[in-house]
Amino acid sequence: MDHVEAKEARDLPGLRIAVTKGIPNPFCEAAKSLFHVKGIPFVPVAQYAAQPNEDLKAWTGHRNAPVVVYDSEPARAGWAEILMLAERLGGEPALLPEDPELRAQVFGLCHMICGEGGFAWNSRFMMFPKEAANDAGAEKGSWDEILHRQYGASRDSVSQAPARAAAVLRMLADRLKAQQERGSLFLVGDALTAADIYWATMSIGVRQLPDDWSATPGFLRKAWGQMGAQLEDALDPILIEHRDRIYRDWLKLPLDF
């Protein structure tokens, strides 16, 4: 992927997405995938993991990724607002059903997968030391300080993260089984929705993609492997079967980061 630096991207027109360069950040993969499946082109902007990203922050107000900017509109960093922009810009398929009840189901599942307190939120906690605390006075740069500053983590939230992440996995597996019994291969209704894309992209840590699908750096494979081992008992095969089908049929392979 040919990334553009933030200071250059700032003056470009159209759609620009700041993504973590060199790492398959699940939230970045999700943002890219929403626009990819709709055939909406974008300029990838380089964001560097664990770096201040001063040019990006000066432009968008955010140093992390993903951040999506369309023309001169305000920057969007949350999963829901990025999804709503993708829907507004059009393209096929639509990722939110017109039916209000199904639409609500998609938003609910997306929040459970990648919203605050959901699967991805808790699986991120699982990558940090269990002794991490919500301590505003922690040494700057320590895990305690980073968790507190960025995510409001506490000892309790870190220790409870595996059970909370596992509960979401079991819920998703039950839903997929019910959907298959009624003849659907998707999480909601009878067509691809944002919920399928968010599950596929957020799952790459708990069960990593094959090497020929993603050249994930070794240090990240190790960290994800340790996290995934804690959730193995909750990872019903139907979840990975669904993930792999969504990637094969809809998303870009191999991952380009």
C-alpha positions in Angstrom: 0.0 0.0 0.0 1.4 3.4 -1.0 0.8 5.6 2.0 0.8 9.3 1.9 2.2 11.3 4.8 -0.3 13.3 6.8 1.2 16.7 6.0 0.7 15.9 2.3 -2.7 14.3 2.6 -4.1 17.3 4.4 -4.5 19.3 1.2 -5.8 16.5 -0.9 -9.5 16.3 -1.9 -11.8 13.3 -1.5 -11.5 10.4 1.0 -8.4 9.9 3.0 -8.0 7.2 5.7 -5.2 7.3 8.2 -4.1 3.7 8.9 -1.3 2.1 10.9 1.6 1.5 8.6 3.2 -1.9 8.6 0.7 -3.5 11.1 -2.7 -5.1 10.5 -4.6 -2.9 13.0 -8.1 -4.5 13.2 -9.9 -1.2 13.4 -8.0 0.1 10.4 -8.7 -3.1 8.5 -12.4 -2.6 9.3 -12.4 1.0 8.1 -10.7 0.1 4.9 -13.0 -2.8 4.3 -16.2 -0.7 4.6 -15.1 1.4 1.6 -13.4 -1.5 -0.3 -16.6 -3.6 -0.5 -18.5 -0.5 -1.8 -15.9 0.2 -4.4 -15.2 3.7 -2.9 -11.5 4.7 -3.6 -9.5 6.4 -0.8 -6.0 7.6 -0.2 -4.2 5.7 2.6 -2.4 8.0 5.1 0.4 6.7 7.2 0.0 6.6 10.9 2.8 5.2 13.0 2.2 2.9 16.0 3.3 4.2 19.4 4.5 7.5 17.8 3.2 11.0 18.4 2.1 11.4 14.8 2.2 15.2 15.3 1.2 16.1 11.7 -1.8 13.8 11.8 -2.9 15.2 15.1 -2.5 18.7 14.0 -4.7 18.0 11.0 -7.4 15.7 12.5 -7.1 16.1 16.2 -6.2 12.4 16.5 -2.8 10.6 16.7 -4.2 7.1 16.6 -5.8 5.3 13.6 -8.1 4.9 11.9 -9.1 8.4 11.1 -11.3 9.1 8.1 -11.5 12.5 6.4 -13.7 13.3 3.5 -13.1 16.6 1.6 -13.2 19.4 4.2 -15.6 17.6 6.6 -14.6 17.0 10.2 -12.4 14.0 10.9 -14.1 10.8 11.9 -12.5 8.3 14.2 -15.3 6.2 15.8 -16.5 3.0 14.2 -20.1 4.2 13.9 -19.4 7.5 12.3 -17.0 5.9 9.8 -19.7 3.4 8.9 -22.3 6.2 8.5 -20.0 8.0 6.1 -19.5 4.9 4.0 -23.2 4.5 3.7 -23.7 8.1 2.8 -21.1 8.0 0.1 -23.1 5.1 -1.5 -21.8 2.2 -3.5 -23.0 -1.4 -3.3 -23.7 -3.3 -1.2 -25.5 -1.3 1.4 -24.1 -2.3 4.8 -27.0 -1.2 6.9 -30.5 -2.7 6.2 -33.4 -0.4 5.4 -35.6 -2.3 7.8 -35.4 -0.5 11.2 -35.4 -3.7 13.3 -32.6 -5.3 11.2 -30.8 -2.0 11.2 -30.9 -1.9 15.0 -29.7 -5.5 15.2 -26.7 -4.6 13.0 -25.8 -1.6 15.2 -26.2 -3.6 18.4 -23.9 -6.4 17.1 -21.3 -3.9 15.8 -21.2 -2.3 19.3 -20.8 -5.7 21.0 -18.0 -6.5 18.6 -16.0 -3.2 18.5 -17.6 -0.6 20.7 -16.5 0.3 24.2 -16.9 -2.7 26.5 -17.2 -5.0 23.6 -15.1 -7.9 22.2 -12.3 -5.8 20.6 -12.2 -3.5 23.6 -11.8 -6.3 26.0 -9.4 -8.3 23.8 -7.1 -5.2 23.7 -7.0 -5.3 27.6 -6.0 -9.0 27.3 -2.8 -7.9 25.6 -1.7 -5.9 28.6 -0.3 -7.0 32.0 -3.0 -8.1 34.5 -1.6 -5.8 37.1 -2.5 -2.7 35.0 -4.4 -0.2 37.1 -6.5 2.8 36.7 -3.8 5.1 38.2 -3.5 8.6 37.0 -0.3 8.9 39.0 1.4 6.0 37.2 4.8 6.6 35.7 4.5 8.2 32.2 4.8 5.7 29.5 4.1 2.7 31.7 1.3 0.2 30.9 -0.7 1.6 33.8 -0.4 5.1 32.5 -1.2 4.2 28.9 -4.3 2.1 29.8 -5.6 4.8 32.1 -5.0 7.7 29.7 -6.3 6.1 26.5 -8.9 3.6 27.7 -9.8 4.3 31.3 -8.7 0.8 32.2 -8.7 -0.5 35.8 -7.4 -3.7 37.5 -11.0 -5.0 37.5 -11.6 -4.3 33.8 -8.3 -6.0 32.8 -9.0 -9.0 35.0 -12.6 -9.4 33.7 -11.7 -8.9 30.1 -11.3 -12.6 29.1 -14.8 -13.5 30.4 -16.4 -10.5 28.8 -14.7 -11.2 25.4 -15.7 -14.8 25.6 -19.3 -13.9 26.3 -19.5 -12.0 23.0 -17.9 -14.9 21.1 -20.5 -17.3 22.5 -23.3 -14.9 21.6 -22.1 -14.5 18.0 -21.7 -18.3 17.6 -25.2 -18.8 18.8 -26.5 -16.2 16.4 -24.7 -17.7 13.4 -26.0 -21.1 14.2 -29.6 -19.7 14.4 -29.1 -17.9 11.1 -27.8 -21.0 9.4 -30.8 -22.9 10.5 -33.0 -20.4 8.8 -30.8 -20.6 5.7 -28.7 -17.4 6.0 -24.9 -17.2 6.0 -24.8 -13.7 7.5 -25.1 -12.3 11.1 -28.2 -10.3 10.3 -30.9 -10.9 7.7 -30.0 -12.5 4.3 -27.2 -10.2 3.1 -23.8 -8.8 4.0 -23.9 -6.1 6.6 -21.4 -4.1 8.6 -21.7 -6.6 11.4 -20.1 -9.3 9.2 -17.3 -7.0 8.3 -16.6 -5.9 11.8 -16.6 -9.5 13.1 -14.2 -10.6 10.3 -11.7 -7.8 10.9 -11.8 -7.8 14.7 -11.3 -11.6 14.8 -7.8 -11.5 13.3 -6.2 -11.4 16.7 -8.1 -14.1 18.4 -7.5 -16.6 15.5 -4.9 -15.2 13.2 -5.2 -15.2 9.4 -3.1 -17.6 7.3 0.4 -16.4 6.4 -0.5 -16.0 2.8 -3.5 -13.8 3.8 -1.5 -11.5 6.1 2.2 -10.9 6.6 1.6 -10.1 10.3 4.8 -9.1 12.1 6.2 -11.7 14.5 5.9 -9.6 17.6 2.2 -9.1 16.9 1.6 -12.7 16.2 3.2 -13.5 19.6 1.0 -11.0 21.4 -2.2 -12.1 19.6 -1.3 -15.8 20.1 -1.2 -15.2 23.9 -4.5 -13.5 23.8 -6.1 -16.1 21.5 -5.1 -18.9 23.8 -7.2 -17.4 26.6 -10.3 -17.4 24.3 -9.8 -20.8 22.6 -12.6 -22.5 24.6 -15.1 -19.9 23.5 -14.1 -19.8 19.9 -16.7 -22.0 18.2 -15.5 -23.2 14.7 -18.5 -21.5 13.1 -17.0 -18.1 14.0 -13.8 -18.7 12.0 -15.7 -20.4 9.2 -17.8 -17.3 8.9 -14.8 -15.0 9.2 -12.9 -16.8 6.4 -15.9 -16.9 4.1 -16.4 -13.1 4.5 -12.7 -12.5 3.7 -12.7 -14.8 0.7 -16.0 -13.5 -0.8 -15.9 -9.8 0.1 -12.7 -8.4 1.5 -9.2 -7.7 0.1 -6.7 -10.5 0.3 -3.9 -10.5 1.1 -4.1 -7.7 3.6 -2.1 -4.7 2.5 -0.9 -2.6 5.4 
